[in-house]
Amino acid sequence: MCKSRRRDDSYSSTEWSEAFTLSASNKPRPVLTVSPSWLSPGASVTLNCEVEHPSAGWSFYWYKAVPDLSEKSSSYELLPDGSGTAQDSYIIHGQTHTAGYVCRAGRGDPEYHTDHSQPTFVWSADVHSAASLTVSPDRVQHFTSDSVSLTCEGNFTEWRVRKFSEDGRLYSDCRRMTGSTCNINTSKSDTAVYWCESGSGEFSSAVNITVQSMLLYIYFLDLNDLDIT
């Protein structure tokens, strides 16, 4: 609210103005989805960027997530023709390797931008990648409290093992990383998709690991049914 008065008359003033409520909130964050999320090398993938309360006038920006191991984070590299598109979708042709993507949106003049979306990953079985991930023991299904080693291989000096969990969370660091090997004592929360990233941005193919609880069967026998003579 506000009111005014004349400079030469301190006793006269206007009535109070109508009240105006100003509320502040965090920047909206769009949600990026990909289809398909698993694909064969050379296939096309479609990215969709969804903003809360969609309306006309949004422009969309499309990025590739590039790992930065020194900062334990990722930088964003604008995709070709990915600046200010009118469409909320973007098609990548000839996807050949595992990669992460990010979007954000903007509108108005001057343009107001949302936050970047969380990175979303497309996993590709790229047999020609310069980076690879091996799992020991080499099986898809593991049990709780198993010791599992994830080893990144390739001609690189820096590695990071990434984990994308069942609840959609992305983890950037291995709890126990020795050189290029991540060692895990498995629990149910370790059910996830794993892959390696090199310091220069190479991605390995992704591996899906499932952890199940060990089942303990207890049998009760009636001693009267046993011949113990």
Sequence and secondary structure as in RCSB ss.txt:
>XXXX:A:sequence
MCKSRRRDDSYSSTEWSEAFTLSASNKPRPVLTVSPSWLSPGASVTLNCEVEHPSAGWSFYWYKAVPDLSEKSSS
YELLPDGSGTAQDSYIIHGQTHTAGYVCRAGRGDPEYHTDHSQPTFVWSADVHSAASLTVSPDRVQHFTSDSVSL
TCEGNFTEWRVRKFSEDGRLYSDCRRMTGSTCNINTSKSDTAVYWCESGSGEFSSAVNITVQSMLLYIYFLDLND
LDIT
>XXXX:A:secstr
    B TT TT B                 EEEEE SEE TTEEEEEEEE SS  TT EEEEEEEEEETTTTEEE
EEE TT SSBSSSEEEEEEE S EEEEEEEEETTTTEE      EEEEE  TT S EEEEES  SEEETT EEEE
EEESS S EEEEEEETTS EE   SSEETTEEEEE  GGG EEEEEEETTS B   EEEEEE          GGG
S   
